[in-house]
Amino acid sequence: MRKSSCRYTIPLILVLLLSGLNGWAQKTYELASPDGKLKVSVTASDRITYTLSHESTGILNASPVSMTLESGEILGHAPKGVSVKKSSVNRTVTSPFYKKSEVIEHYNELAFTFSGNYGLIFRAYNDGLAYRFTTNRKTELTITAEEFTLNFPKDFSAFAPYSGSGEGSFESQFHNSFENSYVNLPLSELNAKRLIFLPILVALDDGKKLCITEADLEGFPGAWLNATGTPSLKVVHAPYPKKTEPRGSSYAVLEHESYIAKTKGTRVFPWRLLIVANNDAELLSNDMVYSVAEPCRIADPAWIKPGIAIWDWWHGTALTGVDFVSGMNTETFKYYVDFAAKYGLEYVLIDAGWAVNADNILAGTRRGMDIGEVVKYCRSKNVDILTWMSYRAFHHDMDNVARHFAELGVKGFKIDFQDRDDQQIADFVYAAAETCAKYKLLIDFHGIHKPTGLQRTWPNVINYEGVQGLEWVKFGDQQTLDLVTYDVTMPFIRLVAGPVDYTPGAMLNATKQNFRIVNSEPMSQGTRCHQLATYIVFNMPLAMVSDRPSNYEKEQECFSFMAKIPTVWEKTLPLENKVSEYVSVARKKGNEWYIGGMTNWSAREITLDLSFLGDGNFKAELFTDGVNANRIASDYKKEIIDIPANRKLTLKMAQGGGFAARIWKR
């Protein structure tokens, strides 16, 4: 990766040294964002608290921060002696596998160091606040709790995803696939018996939004939030597993330790991120998770190749129009290779079922399935192979597994069923990323928590699940599943954290009335153009085309468009947006722009401002919902149009509909 190009960095502009036998008499330090709109006040007396506001909008009242050690010492309580450094940074970093080719890191910082060899760093960006603890100790630390409490000035409403494990004990809720829809309730009405996983979105006054998440989750468990029955949220962490046993493709935690993390004494802890947006649209282009994440650890990541994969699991390897019995066998995957080559797809992903023993991945492939032969077949087709494997199978023998498949010619893994975010999992994902990078292998983490910036630090981690994706149309609840509404909500929350493995691409599309859960021949909720739009709206550096090849062959006009959509971008611009109602975005790659949009179950008309195109004459290949799409969801219209000189483009979307377009200069 190219080194960050630092435009300018203002060095230390304030150093204060205070000390006292009794710690601080109350002392308050002010920090503002570079544009002066975001303001943070950090106060310390018997404890450390901070407040947060944006212009005249109050966001947080005094909210405490601390970290409790097993010894009983509480970092952040009764602090003694302090060194405060205030600095500013403005630089541009390259981001080659992202929704933008460059990210601007612009912030003001307060770095506190307290006696006792620990500290706190606060960074104020124009679009949010980040803070983290630091320690500088010689011996290992055992941490029993972290205080990350959010005290709001009003009973704001929030979009929050509960653990999918129900109302059991918190210990049982920690085992969770991080896939759920959002409730939208006042903070005081959120269910205190349910844990909430990150990110969540809070609707502030003046149309502003607050997205809460975290980054740099190395050697530390993920944060969950829990309601209190008041306009406050408190953090909860999964305790460290004391005893586990193999269960299925993962491990079950049978007992927990009394602490949440055991870690080295000198380190930085995860960033707590409070992302502030003036409006819904700004959330789509926010870069804070990427910006605060540790820079790339791969010396030369040029071998990393984003792209699109044809994927077998969603349609069950069920093929039509072939003269062999399709399934998990060599003939079927050679067919996928031919299909990928025909349409210029970069990958074929071989999902679960290929191994003779899914828990011992080196024991060989099942009868009739020869991955080595499939890989050899790929070499003349300019197509590469990715394979599924379970967390359990990869975890116990990482280096040997990675080396074996790299030597075979496989280019990466879809690693599934982590299903937790305690410190063991945090340690695993970093170790897996480093091990796979050693052998130039990609990772698509499935059954995993939200991204926390690892995609910058180890960019071979090209995708994360942590989403209620299209696979839910195969097994979700017929009465409650609503992916159409989820699709226009998730981009403002989950996608703020980073890329997503949503697995779209259905060619059998259903209206709200006609939708059915069918595992063997699944259909999408919403229109054909809604599906096309996902490839532009969702950030998916490794995108799946999930339907069976014969369905794509029947719908070549749509699929040919879909197969050519880039998966990483140079620019991302939000267009017209309202969380849970509609979403639209413009993205640029090379000399072309792509625009995509989706609506919920309400048909609507929106007018897009395309003035970002600049001067000149432009044409577009445009897909919109057909006139009968409210009754027949697969109905669409394709046309080549001239972009109006006034750069205003008005489009209609059907119920559960969408649009997608490629724009170029004439």
Buried (B, 14 or more C-beta within 10 A) or exposed (E): BEEBEEEEEEEEEEEEEBEEEEBBEEBEBEBEBBEEBBBBBBBBBEBBBBBBBBEEBBBBBEBBBBBBBBEEEBBBBBBBBBBBBBBBBBBBBBBBBBBBBBBBBBBBBBBBBBEBBBBBBBBBBBBBBBBBBBBEBEEEBBBBBBBBBBBBBEBBBBBBBBBBBEEEEBEBBBBBBBBBBBBBBBBBEBBEBBBBBBBBBBBBEEEBBBBBBBBBBBBBBBBBBBBBEEBBBBBBBBBBBEEBEEEEBBBBBEEBBEBBBBBEEEBBBBBBBBBBBBBBBBBBBBBBBBBBBBEBBBEEBEEBBBBBBBBBBBBBBEBEEEEEEBBBBBBBBBBBBBBBBBBEBBBBBBBBBBBEEBBBBEEBBBEEBBBBEBBEBBEEBEBBBBBBBBBBBBBBBBEEBBBBBBEBBBBBBBBBBBBBBBBBBBBBBBBBBBBBBBBBBBBBBBBBBBBBBBBBBBBBBBBBBBBBBBBBBBEBEEEEBBBBBBBBBBBBBBBBBBBBBBBBBBBBBBBBEEBEBEEEBBBBBBBBBBBBBBBBBBBBBBBBBBBBBBBBBEBEEBBEBBBBBBBBBBBBBBBBBBBBBBBBBBBBBEEBBBBBBBBBBBBBEBEBEBEEBEEEEBBBBBBBBBEEBBEBBBBBEBEEBEBEEEBEBEBBBBBBBBBBBBBBBE
